[in-house]
Every structure is written in C-alpha cells, then in structure tokens.
Amino acid sequence: KTIRTSVVGSGLMMSSHIDAEFLGLSKEQAAAWQQKTEREWLLWAEDVNCDAAKTCNFYEFQSLALLSALMSGDCFIALPYIKCPHCPYDLKLNLIEADRVCNPNDPASLDNTILEGVEVGKYGEPVAYWVAKYHPYAVHRPLNDPTQTWKRVYAFSSRSGKRNMLHLMCDVE
C-alpha cells in the first residue's frame, strides 16, 4: 500500500488548459469553458457510477487498478458505455483481473497471434483481448453454467477508433 500511496497519492486530477487563441476565445470565455469542463469531470469522477461495478469512484478506482497491476504484473480496464438512470455519462470503467485475459481453450489460438490472451497484429499491436467469463482458478462457478467461455474484445472500436480496453503494465524491480 505504500507504493500505491506514493504512486497514486490522491489520484489524477483534471487541470483544464485550452488554447484560447487557437479556438478564437477570449480569456474570459476560456476560463469559463475550463471551469465548466472541470465541474463536469468531477461529476463523473467523484461518483461510483463511473465504475461499471458501482463500487469505486475514479480516485478509488486508480488505487485499485495500481494494486491489481502490482500484484499480477498487469491488469486490464474495459471502457464500456453503459446507460444508467440518474447519471449523465455513459462511459464506465471495468477492471478485469489479468488472469481472466488468457488464451481460449482452442488449438487454433496457438498460432502465435494470441499471446497470454492478447491477440496481436503484424507489428505486435493489440488487435483484441480474450477475456474468460470466470477466473481460470475459480473453484466455485454457478451450477447452471460450469463451462468456461471467452469473449473477444476488440482493442479499438471499428466505428470511432477509440480504445475499448486499457492494458496497465507494471515492472517493479
């Protein structure tokens, strides 16, 4: 936890600074835009609705993600858009344990394009992530669903080009 406190501290904070001259805004207009944007950020970041599991606000989520990455060497964060009543923002964060991103039990996946659950392209770039429904070492699975399945999550949206998943990696030596 000492590392977490030293690295994350109080967490990433929004500090908005736009190029008012380029945008053709006065200093007053730029200051008003920046203040409004920071207020909007806080509405999302300080609410547990930013977390798909609704357990952490953004600052708590940062600590959890760092601890998870330190324990496993890496972790994954899916970025789904989920509509939620009483929440104006659909973007959510979904922490996925590193062990759940793994190769599917399929001999075709052993063609060196899927490495530890990360499907890579010609230049080593991430193409997709293979996420197991259950933790591979889970002892207790629902009785009505004992089989393991994988979901292929594309690294980038085909429509917008935005990232669908973040891959946090730690190398502590």
N, C-alpha and C positions, 0 to 999 in steps of 0.2 A: 504494500500500500504506500510505502514511502516513495517508490518510483512513480507510482500513479500521481501522488500529490505533487511531486517535483516536476513531472512532465505536463500533466493536465492542469494542475492548480485549480483555478476557478473555471477553466474552460475557454474555448474560443468565443470571443465576443465580437459583435458586429461594430465596426467603426467605418461608417459610410463616408467616402470622399469621392465625389464625382467631378468630372472635368466640365465645369460650368461653361467655360469659354467655348469648348468644342460643341457643346449642346445648345449654345446660344441662350443660356440662362443668366440672370443677374445673380449677384452674391446672395441676395435675399431669397430668390427662388431656389437656388441650390441648397441653401441652409434649410429651407422648409422641406424640400424633397428628401434630404438626408435625414432630417428628424422624423419625418413620416415613415421612411423606409426602416429606420432603426426601431420605431414603435411597432411596425408590422412584424419585424424579425422577432421581437420579444414576445409578441402574441403567440407565435408559433413555438419558439424555443423554450419558453417557460411553462408550457402546457404539456401534460403527459400524452396528449393526442398526437404529438409529433412521433411518438413511438407506436409502431403497429401493435405491440403487445399492451400498450397503455400502462406501462409500469414506471417509466422514467421520463423526465423532461430532457431536453437536449444536453444540458450540462451533466446530468447524472449518466446519460447515455454515453457521453465521451469517456467517462471514467470506466464504465462497464466494458466498452469496446477495447480500451487500452489494457485492462486486466485480462480480458479474454485473449487478446493477441499476445500478451506476455506469457500467459500460461501455455498456449498452444503454438506459439510462433507466428500465427496469423489468425485472422478472423474475417468474416465477410459481412457486409451490410447491404441488404437489398433495399432498393429505393422505390417501393410501390406507391401508386396513387390510389388511395382508399377514401371514398366519400364517407364522412362522419357527420351526424347531426350536431349542430351547435359548434362546428369547427369550420372556419372559412378556408382552411388549407387542406388539400388532399394529399400532399407529399408526406410520406411516413418513412421512418427508419425501422428496419427489421434486422436485428442481429442474428447471424447464423453461425453456430459453432463450426470451427474449422473441420472437425471430424465428420460433419454432415456433408461437406463438399468432398466427394470421393468418386472414384470410377464406378460406373454401374457394373453389375454382375453380368457382363456381356462380353464374350470373346472378341467381338468386333471393336470394342472400346480399347483394345490393347494394341492399336496400330500406331502408337506414339503421337497421336494428336490429342489425347486426353491424358494429362499428367496430374495425378492427385486430384482429379475432379475438375481440373481447369482445361477446357478444350482450347487449344492454341491454333493460330493460323500459320501461314507460310513464314512469317517473320518472328514468330514467337508471341505475337499479340493475343490477348484473350479474345476468344470468339464467343464462348458460352461457359457456364458453370453448371455442373451436375450436382444437384442438391438432393440428398437422401431424405425421404419423408421422416425417418426415425434415425436417431443416433445409432451408428453401427454397433455399439456395445450396449445398447438399451436392453435391459433384462425384461422389462415389463412393456409390452406393446398391447394395444387393445385386442381383446379376444376376437372381435369381429373383423380385425384387419392385421393378421400376423405377418403378412408379406412385406418385404422392403421394396419400395419403388423410388424412382428418381425423377426429378423434374429438371428439364434443361432450361436454364435461364440465360437468354442472350446477354452478352456483355453490354451491348448498345442497342437502343431502340432502332428498328428499321425505319420508323417514320420520322422521329425527331433527331436521331443520332446521339441522344443523351445516354449517359451511363445508367444501366439498370442495377449495377452491383458495384460496390467498392470492395477492394481487397486490401486490408490493412496487414502489413508485414512488420514483424519486429525481429531484430537481430541484436540480442543483448549478449555482449561478451565482456 
